[in-house]
Structure formats: structure tokens, C-alpha cells
Amino acid sequence: MTIYVDADACPVKAEVERVGTRHRVAMVIVSNGGIRPSANPLVETVIVAAGPDEADRWIAERAGPGDVVITGDIPLAAKCVAAGAQVLKHNGEELHEKNIGNVLATRDLMADLRAADPFRQGGGRAFTKADRSRFLDGLERALRRAAQR
């Protein structure tokens, strides 16, 4: 069992490390750079080549059954779900076989709407304490499920 973190723009890296350490699970923090490596022996920091989707590609090639992937990238989440991994967004939302199709379709629809209307830009809502709390709860549940497999 490994926790893979798509670390670029990830607001919950510290929470992943705290929970992963408590469960004694290997963690891999993957980014294009700019991340300070952890001194924690359970945490491996992987710096991939610069370029779009390099971190996503690296994670997708390795994640599988029994692993947990933390990402806000929906195409990466879809690949990891297809490979059998459990996937959590930063706000604790679980992505799985039953909902990934709808989430991917919504993402594509919103991209089309933004492309059609240059005034329809924006980054969504801010990350809150409630999101962090839901994430911690979701990660605990995902790790328990992964340990049972």
C-alpha cells in the first residue's frame, strides 16, 4: 500500500504525511519541483521533468489496487480509478467507478464553457477548514479500506 500525492498545488501534503505516518504507510510526493523533501523515512519525494502532466503520468504508471492517490486532477483520477486505486480529491471527495464518469464529463463541460466565454473564468471556491476536515476523514477511511484488501 502506497499513498501517491500529486503535489503541485496540493493544500494537504502535511495532512497526508501526518496520517500516513500514523498508519505507517509509504508515501510518494510527486511534483515538478519546488517542494522541500521531508525528513520522514516513510516519505519519498519524486521530482519529475518539467512539462505538463509529467507528475500525472508518473503516478498513473504506478498506482494500482491497494494504493491511495491524492489529486485534484480529474483525468489523472480517472486513470487511477481504472487501475484499481482509491482516489481522493483535496476536499475529501472520493472518486470511484460509480462517479468518475460524471465528474470527468462535468470537468469537460466546464472547460468548454470557459473556452466559449472568456468572462467565465475563475478558480472556484476557496479551500476551507471544513474541506481539510473532510479530507482527513476521507483519507482515514481510504487507508482502512486499503488495509482490508
TAPE-V790802 format. One record per pair of residues at least 6 apart in sequence whose C-alpha atoms are under 7 Angstrom apart, sorted by the first residue. I is the first residue (numbers start at 1). J is the second residue. D is the distance in whole Angstrom. If there is no record, write none. Layout:
# TAPE-V790802
i = {I;I}
j = {J;J}
d = {D;D}
This chain:
# TAPE-V790802
i = {1;1;1;2;2;2;2;2;3;3;3;3;3;3;4;4;4;4;4;4;4;5;5;5;5;5;5;6;6;6;6;6;6;6;7;7;7;8;11;12;15;20;21;25;26;26;27;27;27;28;28;28;28;29;29;29;30;30;30;30;31;31;31;31;32;32;32;32;32;33;37;48;48;56;60;60;60;63;63;63;64;64;64;64;65;65;65;66;66;66;67;67;67;68;68;68;68;69;69;69;69;70;70;70;70;71;71;71;71;72;72;74;77;78;81;81;81;86;86;87;87;87;88;88;90;91;91;91;91;92;92;92;92;92;114;114}
j = {25;66;67;25;26;27;67;68;26;27;28;67;68;69;27;28;29;59;68;69;70;28;29;30;69;70;71;29;30;31;55;56;70;71;29;30;31;31;90;90;136;27;42;42;42;43;42;43;44;43;44;45;46;44;45;46;45;46;47;55;46;47;48;55;47;48;49;50;55;47;45;54;55;76;76;79;80;80;83;85;80;83;84;85;83;84;85;85;146;149;85;86;146;85;86;87;142;85;86;87;88;87;88;89;90;77;88;89;90;89;90;104;87;100;87;96;97;96;142;94;95;96;94;95;135;131;132;134;135;131;134;135;136;138;120;121}
d = {7;5;5;6;5;6;5;6;6;5;6;6;5;6;6;5;6;7;6;5;6;6;5;6;6;5;6;7;5;7;7;7;6;5;6;5;5;5;7;7;7;7;7;7;5;6;6;5;6;6;5;6;7;6;5;6;6;5;6;6;6;5;6;6;5;5;6;5;7;6;6;6;6;6;7;6;6;6;7;6;7;5;5;5;7;4;5;6;5;7;5;6;7;6;5;6;7;7;6;5;6;6;5;6;7;7;6;5;7;5;6;6;6;6;7;6;6;7;7;6;5;7;5;6;6;4;6;6;5;7;5;3;7;5;5;6}
